[in-house]
Amino acid sequence: MRIDKFLKISLIFKTRSSGDKLIDDNRVFINNKPTKSSSTVKIGDTILIITTDKKTTYQVKQILEKNVSKELAKTMYEIINEESNEF
C-alpha cells in the first residue's frame, strides 16, 4: 500500500494531504529511509514521522484497503517510540 494512503486509512493523519506535506518536507521515513508519497509500506515496516513537537516511530501491523472505524484503524500499527522535540 502507498504510504500516503496508509497514513490516511490508519488515521495517523486525518487527510492524505497533511501526510503528503510532511512526506514532501522529508519528515517521513520507512525503515529509516526517506520516502515519497508513492512509496510502498508493508507489514513489519517501521515508519518514523517527525513533526514540529515530536518524533514518533510506528510499526505496521496490518494493511486494510478501505476506510475503517477508529478502533479498527488503530490495529493497523503499533507505536514503538515517541519522543518530544523540545530542547
Secondary structure, DSSP 8 states (H G I E B T S, - for coil): -BHHHHHHHTTSSSSHHHHHHHHHTT-EEETTEE--TT-B--TT-EEEEE-SSEEEEEEE----SS---HHHHGGGEEEEEEEE---
